[in-house]
Amino acid sequence: QVQLVESGGELVQAGGSLTLSCAASGRIFSSHFMGWFRQAPGKEREFVAGIRWGVGNTYYRESVKGRFTISRDSGKNMVGLRMNNLKPEDTAVYFCALARGGYSTQTSSYVYWGQGTQVTVSS
């Protein structure tokens, strides 16, 4: 059993930066994959970024490449998402999630989810 708790979401102006954190309790294996998703009102939850827990390979959706950086601290069981040059369209609830398999952008691949943290970007 793994529990995930996100933090760091807040209101920020366009062009600003935020760092989200996800603290995981329970055992995370090198084969696991950690992802950040987001869900805006009236829209489906979408993959934002992900990282292979063991080797650290990272993956991003096209619209955040060059602006967002995902990282992990295996010693602290934490995953971070550094978000720079934020845009109003980045406004959403951000979730971290764990998949037992490899890289996936599909929500159905993830077995554990956090409760989410709200990011609001004002124009």
N, C-alpha and C positions, 0 to 999 in steps of 0.2 A: 504494500500500500504506500502510495506517495501522495503527500499533500503539497499543494503549490499556493503560495501567497504572493500576489503582486503588490507593488507600491510604487509611488513616484509620479503618478498622474496628477496633473493640475491644469489650470488655465494659463496659457502662454500666448504671447503675440506672434503673429506671423514673422518668420525669420529667426525666431528664438530656438532654444535648445532645451531638451529634457532628457533625463536618464531614468528609465524604468528598471526596476529590479524584481526578480522572482526568486523567492526563497523556497527551497524544496526540503521537505522532511521525508526520510525514508531512503532506501538504497537506490542509487542511480548507477546503472551499469554502462560500461564503455560502448555497448551496442545501442544504447538508447539515443533518441533524437529529441531535442528540445526545440519547440517552436514558439514564436510569438504570432498571435492572430489579432485581428481587430474587427469590430463590428460597429458600423455607423447606424443610426436610426433608420429603419425601413430597408436596410440592406443585409445581405448575407455576410456571415463571418468569413473573412478572407485571410489567407496566409500572408504574413509580413516578412518574417525572417526565421531562419532556423540554424541549428548547429549540432553537429555530431558530437556527442558527449566525449567520446574517447579521443578521436584525432583532431577534433576542433574545426573540421571543414564547415564553412558557412554558406548560406543560401539566402537570396533576397528576391522579393518581388521587384519587378522592373521599376516601378514608380518610386521606390525608396533607395535604389542603388546609388551609392555616392553620398547619401544623406544619413542613412541609419547604419549602425554597427552593432552586431550582436556579439556577445562575449560570454564566457563561462568561467567560473572559479570552482573547480572541482573540489578544492579543499573546504570551501564553505558551502558547497552545494547550492550555488547561486548562478542565475543567468541574468545578464543585463542587456538592455537595449538603449544605446545612445542614439538620440534623434536630434539631428541638426537641421537648420534651415527649414523649420516646420512650416507647413502650409495649412490653410483652412480645411482642405480636403483630407488632412491627416486626423481630423477630429473623429474620435471613436472611443469605444471601450476597448482597451487592450488586454488580451488574455495570454498567459503562458500555458503551455501544454506539453505533455510528454507522450512520445510514441515509442513503443517497444521495438519497432522495426527501424528501418533507415529513413532517409529523407522522404518526406511526403508533404504535399500542400493541401491534402484532403483532411477535413475535420474528422472524418470517420476513422482515420488511422491513429488518432490520439486517444489514449485511455484515461489520462488524468488531466484535469483542468483547474486553473485557479478561478477566483471569483471575479476577476477583472479590475482594472483601474481606469478611470475616466481621463482622457486627454482631450482638452478643448483648445483649439487654436483660433484666436480671433484675428480678423483681417484689419 
